[in-house]
Amino acid sequence: MSATQAAITQFLPLAADTFDKNKVTPGLLGFVVFAALALGVWGLMKSMSKHMGRVDFEEAPAPAADAPKA
């Protein structure tokens, strides 16, 4: 048994007594992570919109329509 596993085995029951099992919230860290993800997605969508606006695509005519049938 490694030292880390022994420490976890001994201290895990002590940590379980300090937490209220009926009150589980993400807290400040959860909010910060969610806000960072939201800002990242917003930035990516804004960038994609800008890049899609710059696209100038003219469709080439179909080759079958140009060639005369013999």
Beta strands, then each sheet from edge to edge (+ up, - down):
end
